[in-house]
Amino acid sequence: MNEVLVSASVLSADFLRFADDIERVSAAGADQLHLDVMDGHFVPNLSFGAPVFKALKALKAKPALDAHFMVTNPMDYLQLCRDTGVKTMTVHAETCPHLHRCLGQIREAGMEAGAALNPATSPECLSYVGELLDFVLIMSVNPGFSGQKFIPAVLEKISWVRRKFGDRIRIGVDGGVNPETARLCREAGADVMIAATAIFGQSDYAAAVRALRGC
């Protein structure tokens, strides 16, 4: 089993004190910053784009950047991710009819390639792109809004992906992740806990990160 990582979703950060909040979560031990990009088309919400990426790049001390594109045309953001030093770029299998090509292009750009799956999407769609996968993101809510309730049925999907690909890839879970659901996800085989309000909504970021990590 890989070491468990915690990725803090900046969507729930205080944008009036953005730099300070990012510094706080970094000091609290978060391993990654999770960037949720929404276009109001693939999902019913808008989030942020290039200005936030560039602001994060300008910060001196920050965890690795983990970008999740809930958009219709994710490859339009490839250059932005490469230019701002994103470590992992994750695209939705549902929006990439040529997923093999997309994952290959992400790797060619020097980043880790991730594929995200909505709750109703079968993980079997990843069977023929395994050699290009570094990361699989299991959505445990229907994407688009923060604060939704965790869908327990995804736990079997996590286990399926872990059995299929072993420890070579990382498996992240996004949506309704809190200390209790994180434990279930870890037991199922996930090793990246992505959380928004379970971190930024707490007074003690360090304690929140430890709780999600399970220590």
C-alpha positions as CSV (number, residue, x, y, z in Angstrom):
1,M,0.0,0.0,0.0
2,N,1.3,3.4,-0.9
3,E,1.7,6.2,1.7
4,V,-1.6,8.1,2.1
5,L,-1.5,11.6,0.7
6,V,-3.9,14.4,1.6
7,S,-4.9,16.9,-1.1
8,A,-6.6,20.1,0.0
9,S,-9.2,21.4,-2.4
10,V,-8.6,25.2,-2.7
11,L,-12.2,25.7,-3.8
12,S,-13.0,26.0,-0.1
13,A,-10.1,28.3,0.8
14,D,-10.8,31.9,1.8
15,F,-10.2,33.8,-1.4
16,L,-10.1,37.1,0.5
17,R,-7.0,35.8,2.3
18,F,-6.0,33.3,-0.4
19,A,-2.2,33.4,0.1
20,D,-2.4,33.2,3.9
21,D,-4.8,30.2,3.7
22,I,-2.6,28.3,1.3
23,E,0.4,29.0,3.6
24,R,-1.6,27.7,6.5
25,V,-2.7,24.5,4.8
26,S,0.9,23.9,3.6
27,A,2.3,24.3,7.1
28,A,-0.4,21.9,8.3
29,G,1.1,19.1,6.3
30,A,-1.1,18.9,3.2
31,D,0.7,17.0,0.5
32,Q,-1.1,18.5,-2.5
33,L,-3.3,21.4,-3.5
34,H,-6.3,20.2,-5.4
35,L,-7.5,22.5,-8.1
36,D,-11.1,21.9,-9.2
37,V,-11.8,23.6,-12.6
38,M,-15.4,23.7,-13.7
39,D,-16.9,25.1,-16.8
40,G,-20.6,25.4,-16.2
41,H,-21.2,22.9,-19.0
42,F,-19.9,19.5,-18.1
43,V,-20.9,20.3,-14.5
44,P,-23.5,22.8,-13.3
45,N,-21.1,25.3,-11.8
46,L,-18.1,27.6,-12.5
47,S,-15.0,27.7,-10.4
48,F,-11.7,29.4,-11.5
49,G,-9.1,29.3,-14.3
50,A,-5.7,30.7,-15.2
51,P,-5.5,33.5,-12.6
52,V,-5.6,31.1,-9.7
53,F,-3.1,28.8,-11.3
54,K,-0.7,31.7,-11.8
55,A,-1.3,33.0,-8.3
56,L,-0.3,29.6,-6.9
57,K,2.8,29.4,-9.1
58,A,3.9,32.7,-7.6
59,L,3.8,31.4,-4.1
60,K,7.2,30.4,-2.8
61,A,6.2,27.5,-0.5
62,K,3.4,25.3,-1.6
63,P,2.6,21.6,-1.9
64,A,2.4,19.9,-5.3
65,L,-0.4,21.0,-7.6
66,D,-3.1,18.5,-8.5
67,A,-5.5,19.8,-11.2
68,H,-8.9,18.2,-11.8
69,F,-10.7,19.3,-14.9
70,M,-14.5,19.0,-14.8
71,V,-14.8,20.6,-18.2
72,T,-15.9,19.7,-21.7
73,N,-12.6,20.3,-23.4
74,P,-9.9,19.6,-20.8
75,M,-7.0,19.5,-23.2
76,D,-7.4,23.2,-23.8
77,Y,-5.8,23.6,-20.4
78,L,-2.7,21.4,-21.1
79,Q,-0.4,24.4,-21.8
80,L,-1.6,26.2,-18.7
81,C,-0.9,23.2,-16.5
82,R,2.6,22.7,-18.0
83,D,3.5,26.4,-17.6
84,T,2.3,26.7,-14.0
85,G,4.1,23.5,-12.8
86,V,1.1,21.3,-12.2
87,K,2.3,17.8,-11.1
88,T,-0.9,15.8,-11.9
89,M,-3.4,16.7,-14.6
90,T,-6.7,14.8,-14.3
91,V,-9.3,14.6,-17.0
92,H,-12.7,13.0,-17.0
93,A,-13.1,9.8,-19.0
94,E,-16.7,11.0,-19.8
95,T,-15.4,14.1,-21.7
96,C,-12.4,12.4,-23.5
97,P,-13.6,10.1,-26.4
98,H,-9.9,9.6,-27.1
99,L,-8.8,9.1,-23.6
100,H,-5.6,7.2,-24.6
101,R,-4.5,10.1,-26.7
102,C,-5.2,12.6,-23.9
103,L,-3.3,10.7,-21.2
104,G,-0.4,10.4,-23.6
105,Q,-0.3,14.1,-24.3
106,I,-0.3,14.9,-20.6
107,R,2.6,12.6,-20.0
108,E,4.5,14.0,-23.0
109,A,4.0,17.4,-21.4
110,G,6.0,16.2,-18.4
111,M,3.1,15.7,-16.0
112,E,1.5,12.7,-14.3
113,A,-1.7,11.6,-16.1
114,G,-5.0,11.1,-14.3
115,A,-8.4,9.9,-15.3
116,A,-11.5,10.8,-13.3
117,L,-14.7,8.7,-13.1
118,N,-18.2,10.0,-12.2
119,P,-20.1,7.8,-9.7
120,A,-22.1,6.1,-12.5
121,T,-19.2,5.5,-14.8
122,S,-17.8,1.9,-14.8
123,P,-14.0,1.6,-14.1
124,E,-13.8,-0.9,-16.9
125,C,-13.3,2.0,-19.3
126,L,-9.8,2.3,-18.0
127,S,-8.8,-1.3,-18.9
128,Y,-7.1,-0.4,-22.1
129,V,-5.3,2.8,-21.0
130,G,-3.6,1.3,-17.9
131,E,-0.1,1.8,-19.3
132,L,-0.7,5.6,-19.5
133,L,-2.3,6.0,-16.1
134,D,-0.5,7.5,-13.0
135,F,-3.7,8.4,-11.1
136,V,-7.3,7.4,-11.0
137,L,-9.8,9.8,-9.4
138,I,-13.0,8.3,-8.1
139,M,-15.8,10.8,-7.7
140,S,-17.8,9.9,-4.6
141,V,-20.4,12.6,-5.4
142,N,-21.8,13.9,-8.6
143,P,-19.3,16.6,-9.5
144,G,-20.1,20.3,-9.5
145,F,-20.8,21.3,-5.9
146,S,-18.9,21.1,-2.7
147,G,-20.6,19.8,0.5
148,Q,-22.4,16.8,-1.0
149,K,-23.0,13.5,0.8
150,F,-20.5,10.6,0.1
151,I,-21.9,7.8,-2.1
152,P,-20.9,4.5,-0.5
153,A,-21.3,2.5,-3.7
154,V,-18.0,3.9,-5.0
155,L,-16.1,1.8,-2.4
156,E,-16.3,-1.2,-4.6
157,K,-15.1,0.8,-7.6
158,I,-12.0,1.8,-5.6
159,S,-11.3,-1.8,-4.8
160,W,-11.8,-2.8,-8.5
161,V,-9.2,-0.2,-9.6
162,R,-6.7,-1.3,-6.9
163,R,-7.1,-5.0,-7.9
164,K,-6.7,-4.1,-11.6
165,F,-3.7,-1.9,-11.4
166,G,-2.0,-2.7,-8.1
167,D,0.1,-0.2,-6.3
168,R,1.7,1.2,-9.5
169,I,-1.0,3.9,-9.6
170,R,-2.5,6.2,-7.0
171,I,-6.2,6.3,-6.4
172,G,-7.9,9.4,-5.2
173,V,-11.4,10.0,-3.8
174,D,-13.2,13.3,-4.2
175,G,-16.5,14.3,-2.6
176,G,-17.8,14.0,0.9
177,V,-14.4,12.9,2.2
178,N,-14.2,13.4,6.0
179,P,-12.3,11.4,8.6
180,E,-15.0,8.7,8.7
181,T,-15.4,8.2,4.9
182,A,-11.6,8.6,4.4
183,R,-11.1,5.5,6.6
184,L,-13.5,3.5,4.4
185,C,-11.7,4.7,1.3
186,R,-8.3,3.8,2.7
187,E,-9.7,0.3,3.6
188,A,-11.0,-0.1,0.0
189,G,-7.6,0.8,-1.5
190,A,-7.5,4.6,-2.0
191,D,-4.3,6.4,-1.1
192,V,-5.1,10.1,-1.9
193,M,-7.8,11.8,0.2
194,I,-9.1,15.0,-1.5
195,A,-11.0,17.2,0.9
196,A,-12.4,20.8,0.9
197,T,-14.5,21.7,3.9
198,A,-13.1,18.8,5.9
199,I,-9.9,20.8,5.9
200,F,-10.6,24.5,5.2
201,G,-13.9,24.4,7.2
202,Q,-11.9,23.4,10.4
203,S,-10.2,25.6,12.8
204,D,-7.1,23.3,13.1
205,Y,-5.9,22.5,9.6
206,A,-3.1,20.2,10.9
207,A,-5.5,18.1,13.0
208,A,-7.8,17.9,10.0
209,V,-5.0,16.7,7.7
210,R,-3.9,14.0,10.3
211,A,-7.5,12.8,10.7
212,L,-7.8,12.3,6.9
213,R,-4.5,10.5,6.7
214,G,-5.6,8.2,9.5
215,C,-2.9,9.0,12.0
